[in-house]
Amino acid sequence: MKRQRAERGGRRAERLAAWWLRLKGWRILAVRARTPVGEVDLVARRGRTLAFIEVKARATDAEAGLALDDYRLRRVARAAEALSARYARPGDTIRIDALFMVPRRWPRHMANVWHG
């Protein structure tokens, strides 16, 4: 039951994150893009920037800050590498971003969180 609640909460956070990004001028290309090596929550484009975005919903700012560790970032990076051929155009800047969702707070978008 706890797992199902977490799954629903994650999907809701991804929907809210996608809408927030749209309001900021991003075009959502994919939601929950899956590959054999992992999954990316959102694939978005704004101009010549292609972002693979990991969405983390947590109860507090402190929990949100701890939610994205090196293991999860490596998994997202591998999935982004597999997906980039599908979404990237010549001359694009490709990056991995994080978007943290905390109740009663504006979403916090951190650009280019992976420097591997």
N, C-alpha and C positions, 0 to 999 in steps of 0.2 A: 504494500500500500504506500509506504514511504517513497519507494522508487517511482511509482506512478505519479505521485504528487510532485516530485522533483522534475519529472519529465514534462508534466503540464506547465510547471513554473518556468522551465527552460524555454519551452516553445512560446509561451506568452512574452517572456523577455526578448526573444528573438524578433517577434512581431513588433513589439514596441521599439526596439532598436532600429529595425528596418524603417519604420515610419519616421523616427527621429532623424535618421540619416537622409531620408527623402526630403524632409523639411530643410536640411542643411545643403541641399543641392546634389546629393548622391543619387545615382541610379542603381537599384538593386538588380544584379544579374542572376543571382542564385541564392537560395536559402537551403541550408543543410546540404551542401554539395559534398557528395561522398566519393571516396576513392578507395582502392584496396589498402592504402597506407594510412588512411584517416579521413576526418571530416572537417570541413570549414563551415562555420555557422552562417556567415554571409559573405558573398562576393559582391563588391560594389565598385562603381566607377564614377569619378568626377573629373571631367576633362581628360587629361593624359595620365591620371593616376588610377591605378587598379589596386584595390585593397582587398585583402583576404582578412576578414574580421572575426575574431573570437569574442563571443558575448558571454559575460559572466554576471549572473544575478545573485546577489548576496544580501543578507539582512543589514549589514553595516558597511561603512567605508573601509574599516580595518579588515573585515573578512574579504571584501572585494579585492583589496590590495594583495592579499595572500592567495587568491584563487588561481592565479596564473603563474605556474612555476615553469622551470626549464623543460621538464618532461612534456607538459602540455604544449608549450611553444614549439618544441621540436616536432611533435606530432602534427601541429597545424602547418609548420614549415614544409614538412614532407608532402602533405596533402596539397598545399599551395603550389609546390613545384610540379606536382602531377597535373594540377588544374590550369596552370598558367598557359599551356599550349592552347587550351580551349578558349580562354578569355583575353589573353594579352594581344596587343597590337604592337607593331614596330614603333619604337620610340616611347613606349609607356614607362612610367615609373611604377615599379611593383613593390608593394610593401605589405607587411603584416601589422594589423592594428588590433587593439583591444577596446571593447566598449563595456564599461561597467554599469550595471543597473542596480540601484539601491532604492528601496522604497522612500517616497517623499523627497527625493533629490533628482536634479537634472541628471541625465546620463553623462558619464565621463568618458570621452573619446580620447584614447591615447594612440597617437600615430607612430608607426614604425617601431614597434616594441621588440622586434626580432632583429638581431644584428649578427646572426650566425653565419 
